[in-house]
Amino acid sequence: MKHITLPGNDIVDLKDPDSAFPSDRFIQRVFSTREQKFLLQSNPWLLWAAKESFYKALRRTASVPFSPVLFEVKELGSTRGTIVYEKFFAEFQIHENAEWIHVWITTHPRDIVCSAELGPDNSTARDIALGRLSHWYPREQIRIEREALAGSPPLLTLSGIPMAELLSLSHHGRFGACQISRNLTAR
């Protein structure tokens, strides 16, 4: 199996009306039998966030459809887990509280994971990322652009030139989050 260590993150606002406990039909369609056993001790949105995070990471290297049941959480602890999709696997980390669940793919120790922040709309995740990146680069020169293909990861540019850093953005309800992958040559 190929280990994926590219950035991917997802946040779920647990107070958002869309985050009510999902129906049995949803659980049957989205979660494997193994994952349904995890639901006895875990919030279903934690597993959902792991699937979304891995999909965001994996789509950087492979063309994959998002079919949630095919992304399977194999191991789940209180702060980390493992997920697989066909011949790929990744480790993920979890940060949760009563307000939100944030899951991100484990990349490199020097990478930056920006945890949840309150914000009015989906620009919150972008603002968090720009704030972090402005520690190293002039903020007015940084741009977060969407690739031409719908659903592709955001692209970071500095004065119009693609940056080495990779970015994953997430927003749900009242919260935004991001993951910035730095020092790619050190891998």
C-alpha positions, 0 to 999 in steps of 0.5 A: 500500500502507498502511504499518502502524506499530503495535506487534507483536512476537514472541520465539522461544526457540531452545533450546525443544524446539518450536523444532527445525528445522521439517519440509519440510511445515511449510516448504511450508505456511508460507513462500512460494517467496521466503521459502524462498530466505531460509531458505538463510541465515536461521533459519526462526523469524526469518521466523515471528516476523516474520509473528507480529509483523506479524499482531499489529500489523495486527489492531489495524486490520483483521480478518485471519485468521492464515494464515502463508503470506499474510504474506510477508517481502519483504526480509530483512537481518541487523537489519531487513526488510519484510513484506506482507499484501495491501494492507498492509506494515510494516518490522520489526527483528531482535535475535537471539543463540544463545538467542532471536530477537526481532522487532518492527514498526518504529513510532516512534523514541520507542517502547520495545522491551523485549528478551528476559528470562528468566522462568518463564511467560507473566507474564514479558512482562507484568512487563517491560511493567509495569516499564517503564511504572512509570517514568512511572506508579504501578505499582499503578495500571497494569493490562494487560487482555485485550479481550473478544474472544479474540486481541485485543491487550492493553489498558493502563489507568491507574486503570481508564481506557484509556491512550494507550500500545499494548502488544504482549506475547510469550512463548515457552519461557524468554523474554518480551518486549514492545513499548510504543508511546508518544507517539501524538499525535506521529505 
